[in-house]
Amino acid sequence: MINDFNVLLHSAIDGQGVALCGLEMLQDHLDAERLTRLFDYTFTSDGAYYIVCPLDALERPLVRLFRDWLIVEVASTETFSSTPPN
């Protein structure tokens, strides 16, 4: 777990993993295609988070497995809605 947002952000951009954080903090990187949303869901909670990763990371089986697991976990505990990616 990375507690420093800048380290977290640059680790995701460098393809070292995925990041869970507020969309507004990442929008410029998403717009510039340095990052991509891992799935097309917006989760509503007391602290909203999004998972993002480099686009090519979606081809990795473990990244897909993590994404699918996270969707199931969040769906069982939070209200969520499907939204189109930016």
MMTF fields as JSON, N, C-alpha, C and O atoms, coordinates in Angstrom:
{
  "mmtfVersion": "1.0.0",
  "mmtfProducer": "UNKNOWN",
  "numBonds": 343,
  "numAtoms": 344,
  "numGroups": 86,
  "numChains": 1,
  "numModels": 1,
  "chainsPerModel": [1],
  "groupsPerChain": [86],
  "chainIdList": ["A"],
  "bondAtomList": [4, 2, 8, 6, 12, 10, 16, 14, 20, 18, 24, 22, 28, 26, 32, 30, 36, 34, 40, 38, 44, 42, 48, 46, 52, 50, 56, 54, 60, 58, 64, 62, 68, 66, 72, 70, 76, 74, 80, 78, 84, 82, 88, 86, 92, 90, 96, 94, 100, 98, 104, 102, 108, 106, 112, 110, 116, 114, 120, 118, 124, 122, 128, 126, 132, 130, 136, 134, 140, 138, 144, 142, 148, 146, 152, 150, 156, 154, 160, 158, 164, 162, 168, 166, 172, 170, 176, 174, 180, 178, 184, 182, 188, 186, 192, 190, 196, 194, 200, 198, 204, 202, 208, 206, 212, 210, 216, 214, 220, 218, 224, 222, 228, 226, 232, 230, 236, 234, 240, 238, 244, 242, 248, 246, 252, 250, 256, 254, 260, 258, 264, 262, 268, 266, 272, 270, 276, 274, 280, 278, 284, 282, 288, 286, 292, 290, 296, 294, 300, 298, 304, 302, 308, 306, 312, 310, 316, 314, 320, 318, 324, 322, 328, 326, 332, 330, 336, 334, 340, 338],
  "bondOrderList": [1, 1, 1, 1, 1, 1, 1, 1, 1, 1, 1, 1, 1, 1, 1, 1, 1, 1, 1, 1, 1, 1, 1, 1, 1, 1, 1, 1, 1, 1, 1, 1, 1, 1, 1, 1, 1, 1, 1, 1, 1, 1, 1, 1, 1, 1, 1, 1, 1, 1, 1, 1, 1, 1, 1, 1, 1, 1, 1, 1, 1, 1, 1, 1, 1, 1, 1, 1, 1, 1, 1, 1, 1, 1, 1, 1, 1, 1, 1, 1, 1, 1, 1, 1, 1],
  "groupList": [{"groupName": "MET", "atomNameList": ["N", "CA", "C", "O"], "elementList": ["N", "C", "C", "O"], "formalChargeList": [0, 0, 0, 0], "bondAtomList": [1, 0, 2, 1, 3, 2], "bondOrderList": [1, 1, 2], "singleLetterCode": "M", "chemCompType": "L-PEPTIDE LINKING"}, {"groupName": "ILE", "atomNameList": ["N", "CA", "C", "O"], "elementList": ["N", "C", "C", "O"], "formalChargeList": [0, 0, 0, 0], "bondAtomList": [1, 0, 2, 1, 3, 2], "bondOrderList": [1, 1, 2], "singleLetterCode": "I", "chemCompType": "L-PEPTIDE LINKING"}, {"groupName": "ASN", "atomNameList": ["N", "CA", "C", "O"], "elementList": ["N", "C", "C", "O"], "formalChargeList": [0, 0, 0, 0], "bondAtomList": [1, 0, 2, 1, 3, 2], "bondOrderList": [1, 1, 2], "singleLetterCode": "N", "chemCompType": "L-PEPTIDE LINKING"}, {"groupName": "ASP", "atomNameList": ["N", "CA", "C", "O"], "elementList": ["N", "C", "C", "O"], "formalChargeList": [0, 0, 0, 0], "bondAtomList": [1, 0, 2, 1, 3, 2], "bondOrderList": [1, 1, 2], "singleLetterCode": "D", "chemCompType": "L-PEPTIDE LINKING"}, {"groupName": "PHE", "atomNameList": ["N", "CA", "C", "O"], "elementList": ["N", "C", "C", "O"], "formalChargeList": [0, 0, 0, 0], "bondAtomList": [1, 0, 2, 1, 3, 2], "bondOrderList": [1, 1, 2], "singleLetterCode": "F", "chemCompType": "L-PEPTIDE LINKING"}, {"groupName": "VAL", "atomNameList": ["N", "CA", "C", "O"], "elementList": ["N", "C", "C", "O"], "formalChargeList": [0, 0, 0, 0], "bondAtomList": [1, 0, 2, 1, 3, 2], "bondOrderList": [1, 1, 2], "singleLetterCode": "V", "chemCompType": "L-PEPTIDE LINKING"}, {"groupName": "LEU", "atomNameList": ["N", "CA", "C", "O"], "elementList": ["N", "C", "C", "O"], "formalChargeList": [0, 0, 0, 0], "bondAtomList": [1, 0, 2, 1, 3, 2], "bondOrderList": [1, 1, 2], "singleLetterCode": "L", "chemCompType": "L-PEPTIDE LINKING"}, {"groupName": "HIS", "atomNameList": ["N", "CA", "C", "O"], "elementList": ["N", "C", "C", "O"], "formalChargeList": [0, 0, 0, 0], "bondAtomList": [1, 0, 2, 1, 3, 2], "bondOrderList": [1, 1, 2], "singleLetterCode": "H", "chemCompType": "L-PEPTIDE LINKING"}, {"groupName": "SER", "atomNameList": ["N", "CA", "C", "O"], "elementList": ["N", "C", "C", "O"], "formalChargeList": [0, 0, 0, 0], "bondAtomList": [1, 0, 2, 1, 3, 2], "bondOrderList": [1, 1, 2], "singleLetterCode": "S", "chemCompType": "L-PEPTIDE LINKING"}, {"groupName": "ALA", "atomNameList": ["N", "CA", "C", "O"], "elementList": ["N", "C", "C", "O"], "formalChargeList": [0, 0, 0, 0], "bondAtomList": [1, 0, 2, 1, 3, 2], "bondOrderList": [1, 1, 2], "singleLetterCode": "A", "chemCompType": "L-PEPTIDE LINKING"}, {"groupName": "GLY", "atomNameList": ["N", "CA", "C", "O"], "elementList": ["N", "C", "C", "O"], "formalChargeList": [0, 0, 0, 0], "bondAtomList": [1, 0, 2, 1, 3, 2], "bondOrderList": [1, 1, 2], "singleLetterCode": "G", "chemCompType": "PEPTIDE LINKING"}, {"groupName": "GLN", "atomNameList": ["N", "CA", "C", "O"], "elementList": ["N", "C", "C", "O"], "formalChargeList": [0, 0, 0, 0], "bondAtomList": [1, 0, 2, 1, 3, 2], "bondOrderList": [1, 1, 2], "singleLetterCode": "Q", "chemCompType": "L-PEPTIDE LINKING"}, {"groupName": "CYS", "atomNameList": ["N", "CA", "C", "O"], "elementList": ["N", "C", "C", "O"], "formalChargeList": [0, 0, 0, 0], "bondAtomList": [1, 0, 2, 1, 3, 2], "bondOrderList": [1, 1, 2], "singleLetterCode": "C", "chemCompType": "L-PEPTIDE LINKING"}, {"groupName": "GLU", "atomNameList": ["N", "CA", "C", "O"], "elementList": ["N", "C", "C", "O"], "formalChargeList": [0, 0, 0, 0], "bondAtomList": [1, 0, 2, 1, 3, 2], "bondOrderList": [1, 1, 2], "singleLetterCode": "E", "chemCompType": "L-PEPTIDE LINKING"}, {"groupName": "ARG", "atomNameList": ["N", "CA", "C", "O"], "elementList": ["N", "C", "C", "O"], "formalChargeList": [0, 0, 0, 0], "bondAtomList": [1, 0, 2, 1, 3, 2], "bondOrderList": [1, 1, 2], "singleLetterCode": "R", "chemCompType": "L-PEPTIDE LINKING"}, {"groupName": "THR", "atomNameList": ["N", "CA", "C", "O"], "elementList": ["N", "C", "C", "O"], "formalChargeList": [0, 0, 0, 0], "bondAtomList": [1, 0, 2, 1, 3, 2], "bondOrderList": [1, 1, 2], "singleLetterCode": "T", "chemCompType": "L-PEPTIDE LINKING"}, {"groupName": "TYR", "atomNameList": ["N", "CA", "C", "O"], "elementList": ["N", "C", "C", "O"], "formalChargeList": [0, 0, 0, 0], "bondAtomList": [1, 0, 2, 1, 3, 2], "bondOrderList": [1, 1, 2], "singleLetterCode": "Y", "chemCompType": "L-PEPTIDE LINKING"}, {"groupName": "PRO", "atomNameList": ["N", "CA", "C", "O"], "elementList": ["N", "C", "C", "O"], "formalChargeList": [0, 0, 0, 0], "bondAtomList": [1, 0, 2, 1, 3, 2], "bondOrderList": [1, 1, 2], "singleLetterCode": "P", "chemCompType": "L-PEPTIDE LINKING"}, {"groupName": "TRP", "atomNameList": ["N", "CA", "C", "O"], "elementList": ["N", "C", "C", "O"], "formalChargeList": [0, 0, 0, 0], "bondAtomList": [1, 0, 2, 1, 3, 2], "bondOrderList": [1, 1, 2], "singleLetterCode": "W", "chemCompType": "L-PEPTIDE LINKING"}],
  "groupTypeList": [0, 1, 2, 3, 4, 2, 5, 6, 6, 7, 8, 9, 1, 3, 10, 11, 10, 5, 9, 6, 12, 10, 6, 13, 0, 6, 11, 3, 7, 6, 3, 9, 13, 14, 6, 15, 14, 6, 4, 3, 16, 15, 4, 15, 8, 3, 10, 9, 16, 16, 1, 5, 12, 17, 6, 3, 9, 6, 13, 14, 17, 6, 5, 14, 6, 4, 14, 3, 18, 6, 1, 5, 13, 5, 9, 8, 15, 13, 15, 4, 8, 8, 15, 17, 17, 2],
  "groupIdList": [1, 2, 3, 4, 5, 6, 7, 8, 9, 10, 11, 12, 13, 14, 15, 16, 17, 18, 19, 20, 21, 22, 23, 24, 25, 26, 27, 28, 29, 30, 31, 32, 33, 34, 35, 36, 37, 38, 39, 40, 41, 42, 43, 44, 45, 46, 47, 48, 49, 50, 51, 52, 53, 54, 55, 56, 57, 58, 59, 60, 61, 62, 63, 64, 65, 66, 67, 68, 69, 70, 71, 72, 73, 74, 75, 76, 77, 78, 79, 80, 81, 82, 83, 84, 85, 86],
  "secStructList": [7, 7, 7, 7, 2, 2, 2, 2, 2, 2, 2, 2, 2, 6, 6, 1, 7, 7, 3, 3, 3, 7, 4, 4, 4, 6, 2, 2, 2, 2, 2, 6, 6, 1, 1, 3, 3, 1, 1, 1, 3, 3, 3, 3, 1, 1, 1, 7, 7, 3, 3, 3, 3, 7, 4, 4, 4, 4, 4, 1, 2, 2, 2, 2, 2, 2, 2, 2, 2, 2, 2, 2, 2, 2, 2, 2, 2, 1, 3, 3, 3, 3, 7, 7, 7, 7],
  "xCoordList": [0.843, 0.0, 0.894, 1.841, 0.567, 1.332, 0.508, -0.637, 1.076, 0.352, 0.605, -0.089, 1.571, 1.898, 1.236, 1.539, 0.328, -0.412, 0.498, 0.256, 1.541, 2.43, 3.141, 3.289, 3.58, 4.227, 3.204, 3.51, 1.998, 0.929, 0.638, 0.586, 0.449, 0.131, 1.227, 0.939, 2.456, 3.556, 3.823, 4.282, 3.547, 3.664, 2.651, 2.978, 1.428, 0.409, 0.783, 0.668, 1.222, 1.627, 2.778, 2.826, 3.696, 4.846, 4.519, 5.402, 3.251, 2.838, 3.166, 3.236, 3.37, 3.733, 2.531, 2.695, 1.333, 0.14, -1.042, -1.049, -2.028, -3.245, -3.361, -2.719, -4.194, -4.375, -5.859, -6.67, -6.202, -7.565, -7.542, -6.913, -8.224, -8.252, -9.358, -10.0, -9.561, -10.607, -10.355, -9.234, -11.419, -11.323, -10.79, -10.0, -11.218, -10.787, -9.272, -8.694, -8.636, -7.187, -6.44, -5.248, -7.14, -6.507, -6.969, -6.426, -7.951, -8.596, -7.608, -7.729, -6.645, -5.665, -4.882, -4.595, -4.535, -3.786, -4.664, -4.185, -5.936, -6.872, -7.057, -7.04, -7.231, -7.405, -6.189, -6.33, -4.997, -3.758, -3.417, -2.397, -4.267, -4.108, -2.84, -2.303, -2.371, -1.283, -1.836, -1.129, -3.122, -3.838, -5.176, -5.661, -5.762, -7.101, -7.9, -7.343, -9.203, -10.056, -10.069, -10.184, -9.953, -9.883, -11.235, -11.299, -12.317, -13.655, -14.621, -14.291, -15.792, -16.728, -17.753, -18.944, -17.308, -18.209, -17.766, -16.574, -18.743, -18.48, -19.066, -20.243, -18.274, -18.704, -18.984, -18.191, -20.107, -20.488, -20.244, -20.743, -19.48, -19.223, -18.863, -18.837, -18.588, -18.189, -16.905, -16.688, -16.07, -14.857, -14.8, -14.474, -15.102, -15.15, -13.748, -12.821, -13.603, -12.338, -12.566, -13.649, -11.53, -11.552, -10.279, -9.243, -10.349, -9.144, -8.729, -9.539, -7.484, -6.97, -5.641, -4.944, -5.302, -4.044, -3.709, -4.572, -2.482, -2.165, -3.045, -3.36, -3.437, -4.354, -3.868, -4.669, -2.579, -2.072, -2.115, -2.02, -2.259, -2.349, -3.635, -3.708, -4.643, -5.898, -5.713, -6.57, -4.616, -4.321, -3.733, -3.675, -3.306, -2.701, -3.786, -4.701, -3.695, -4.716, -4.906, -6.039, -3.839, -3.984, -4.673, -5.397, -4.455, -5.136, -6.629, -7.451, -6.984, -8.403, -9.022, -10.147, -8.297, -8.797, -9.047, -10.078, -8.115, -8.282, -9.481, -10.291, -9.595, -10.73, -12.049, -12.956, -12.159, -13.402, -13.707, -14.859, -12.688, -12.876, -13.35, -14.266, -12.726, -13.079, -14.524, -15.237, -14.957, -16.342, -17.31, -18.287, -17.038, -17.911, -17.918, -18.977, -16.746, -16.651, -17.393, -18.154, -17.175, -17.817, -19.321, -20.1, -19.73, -21.162, -21.89, -23.074, -21.189, -21.838, -21.928, -22.643, -21.207, -21.186, -21.55, -21.835, -21.552, -21.774, -22.82, -23.154, -23.314, -24.158, -23.237, -22.336, -23.45, -22.609, -23.452, -24.552, -22.925, -23.625, -22.614, -21.439, -23.092, -22.24, -22.219, -23.268, -21.023, -20.888, -19.878, -18.943, -20.041, -19.071, -17.733, -17.691, -16.621, -15.307, -15.116, -15.767, -14.231, -13.929, -13.012, -12.644],
  "yCoordList": [-1.171, 0.0, 1.241, 1.348, 2.164, 3.408, 4.531, 4.746, 5.243, 6.306, 7.692, 8.641, 7.825, 9.111, 9.175, 8.356, 10.151, 10.211, 10.342, 9.69, 11.169, 11.348, 10.052, 9.746, 9.293, 8.008, 7.046, 6.328, 7.028, 6.18, 6.509, 5.612, 7.773, 8.219, 7.833, 7.268, 8.126, 7.841, 6.343, 5.88, 5.598, 4.137, 3.588, 2.711, 4.097, 3.659, 4.083, 3.288, 5.312, 5.795, 4.954, 4.677, 4.551, 3.754, 2.279, 1.479, 1.915, 0.535, -0.413, -1.625, 0.126, -0.703, -1.261, -2.021, -0.896, -1.39, -0.496, 0.262, -0.589, 0.2, 1.162, 0.982, 2.185, 3.189, 3.37, 3.419, 3.467, 3.786, 5.192, 5.438, 6.121, 7.488, 8.269, 7.778, 9.489, 10.329, 10.692, 11.015, 10.632, 10.899, 12.299, 12.488, 13.267, 14.639, 14.791, 15.696, 13.931, 13.998, 13.441, 13.696, 12.684, 11.986, 12.453, 12.017, 13.323, 13.649, 14.088, 13.656, 14.925, 15.371, 14.196, 14.169, 13.23, 12.059, 11.149, 10.53, 11.058, 10.285, 10.956, 10.283, 12.265, 13.01, 12.879, 12.81, 12.844, 12.727, 11.276, 11.006, 10.341, 8.905, 8.327, 7.327, 8.959, 8.365, 7.272, 6.342, 7.41, 6.413, 6.14, 6.943, 5.007, 4.694, 4.095, 3.454, 4.31, 3.696, 2.203, 1.744, 1.458, 0.008, -0.596, -1.627, 0.028, -0.446, 0.732, 1.799, 0.545, 1.635, 1.787, 1.934, 1.753, 1.906, 3.075, 3.324, 3.781, 4.807, 4.304, 3.945, 4.275, 3.779, 4.944, 5.881, 4.877, 5.912, 5.405, 4.35, 6.161, 5.817, 7.104, 8.179, 6.991, 8.171, 8.776, 9.982, 7.965, 8.406, 7.711, 6.525, 8.399, 7.776, 7.464, 8.253, 6.32, 5.892, 5.354, 4.868, 5.448, 4.905, 4.108, 4.45, 3.069, 2.299, 2.621, 2.539, 2.98, 3.351, 2.653, 2.295, 2.465, 1.817, 2.155, 2.642, 1.91, 2.087, 1.156, 0.044, 1.612, 0.853, -0.565, -1.499, -0.75, -2.089, -3.039, -4.255, -2.484, -3.34, -4.165, -5.204, -3.711, -4.462, -5.821, -6.695, -6.004, -7.287, -8.296, -9.489, -7.842, -8.737, -9.503, -8.891, -10.829, -11.628, -11.244, -11.223, -10.945, -10.606, -9.258, -9.07, -8.328, -7.036, -7.239, -6.688, -8.033, -8.332, -9.061, -8.76, -10.009, -10.757, -9.815, -9.915, -8.908, -7.932, -7.036, -6.794, -6.543, -5.686, -6.406, -5.849, -7.635, -8.403, -8.657, -8.554, -8.987, -9.216, -7.935, -7.967, -6.814, -5.554, -5.169, -4.688, -5.372, -5.072, -5.872, -5.327, -7.157, -8.011, -7.545, -7.454, -7.253, -6.817, -5.511, -5.394, -4.542, -3.247, -3.364, -2.758, -4.133, -4.296, -4.904, -4.64, -5.71, -6.347, -5.425, -5.73, -4.299, -3.448, -1.994, -1.257, -1.561, -0.152, -0.004, -0.968, 1.184, 1.533, 1.948, 2.762, 1.4, 1.797, 1.926, 1.381, 2.652, 2.81, 2.709, 3.036, 2.25, 2.149, 3.505, 4.104, 3.989, 5.257, 5.079, 4.292, 5.787, 5.659, 6.254, 7.244, 5.658, 6.218, 7.553, 7.831, 8.367, 9.666, 9.494, 10.475],
  "zCoordList": [0.0, 0.0, 0.0, 0.779, -0.887, -0.997, -0.39, -0.788, 0.564, 1.255, 0.684, 1.048, -0.19, -0.791, -2.171, -3.039, -2.379, -3.629, -4.845, -5.86, -4.765, -5.918, -6.283, -7.465, -5.298, -5.557, -6.155, -7.107, -5.607, -6.125, -7.581, -8.423, -7.88, -9.232, -10.218, -11.273, -9.89, -10.817, -10.934, -11.978, -9.902, -9.995, -10.993, -11.793, -10.949, -11.911, -13.327, -14.26, -13.495, -14.824, -15.371, -16.569, -14.509, -14.93, -15.113, -15.419, -14.926, -15.147, -14.018, -14.224, -12.814, -11.67, -10.922, -9.968, -11.341, -10.672, -10.955, -11.924, -10.112, -10.269, -9.086, -8.051, -9.266, -8.218, -7.944, -8.868, -6.689, -6.275, -5.71, -4.681, -6.376, -5.884, -6.583, -7.511, -6.116, -6.659, -8.114, -8.507, -8.905, -10.334, -10.624, -11.549, -9.842, -10.098, -9.979, -10.581, -9.223, -9.046, -10.258, -10.431, -11.089, -12.205, -13.57, -14.585, -13.618, -14.882, -15.957, -17.104, -15.624, -16.624, -17.198, -18.395, -16.36, -16.824, -17.659, -18.609, -17.324, -18.143, -19.499, -20.53, -19.506, -20.754, -21.663, -22.884, -21.072, -21.839, -22.166, -22.8, -21.737, -21.98, -21.355, -21.832, -20.295, -19.517, -18.605, -18.219, -18.272, -17.47, -18.135, -18.932, -17.803, -18.279, -17.13, -16.239, -17.159, -16.145, -16.383, -17.519, -15.32, -15.426, -15.764, -16.433, -15.315, -15.647, -15.63, -15.112, -16.184, -16.4, -15.284, -15.554, -14.051, -12.923, -12.065, -11.888, -11.541, -10.548, -9.242, -9.186, -8.211, -6.918, -5.986, -5.887, -5.311, -4.37, -2.956, -2.564, -2.211, -0.818, -0.089, -0.688, 1.192, 1.941, 1.378, 1.494, 0.782, 0.11, -1.236, -1.291, -2.317, -3.639, -4.148, -3.965, -4.78, -5.354, -6.755, -7.08, -7.58, -8.93, -9.103, -8.533, -9.872, -10.148, -11.578, -12.502, -11.749, -13.063, -13.286, -12.337, -14.547, -14.898, -16.337, -17.067, -16.765, -18.17, -19.013, -18.59, -20.193, -21.041, -21.306, -21.279, -21.562, -21.865, -20.664, -20.83, -19.457, -18.27, -18.279, -17.622, -19.015, -19.092, -19.754, -19.624, -20.453, -21.101, -20.116, -20.416, -18.968, -17.981, -17.226, -16.676, -17.194, -16.51, -15.045, -14.564, -14.332, -12.916, -12.718, -11.74, -13.63, -13.537, -13.764, -13.032, -14.783, -15.032, -13.846, -13.448, -13.286, -12.133, -10.957, -10.292, -10.697, -9.624, -9.888, -8.993, -11.122, -11.475, -11.229, -10.61, -11.708, -11.544, -10.074, -9.652, -9.297, -7.863, -7.177, -6.356, -7.517, -6.884, -7.195, -6.313, -8.421, -8.791, -7.925, -7.412, -7.764, -6.945, -5.495, -4.874, -4.957, -3.564, -3.322, -2.362, -4.178, -3.991, -4.202, -3.466, -5.194, -5.46, -4.264, -4.055, -3.488, -2.343, -1.127, -0.173, -1.154, 0.033, -0.245, 0.698, -1.475, -1.803, -2.909, -3.597, -3.06, -4.194, -5.327, -5.126, -6.514, -7.632, -8.888, -8.97, -9.866, -11.135, -12.256, -12.09, -13.4, -14.573, -15.261, -15.498, -15.581, -16.29, -17.398, -17.255, -18.498, -19.579, -19.18, -18.449, -19.656, -19.337, -20.043, -21.051, -19.514, -20.124, -21.296, -21.942]
}
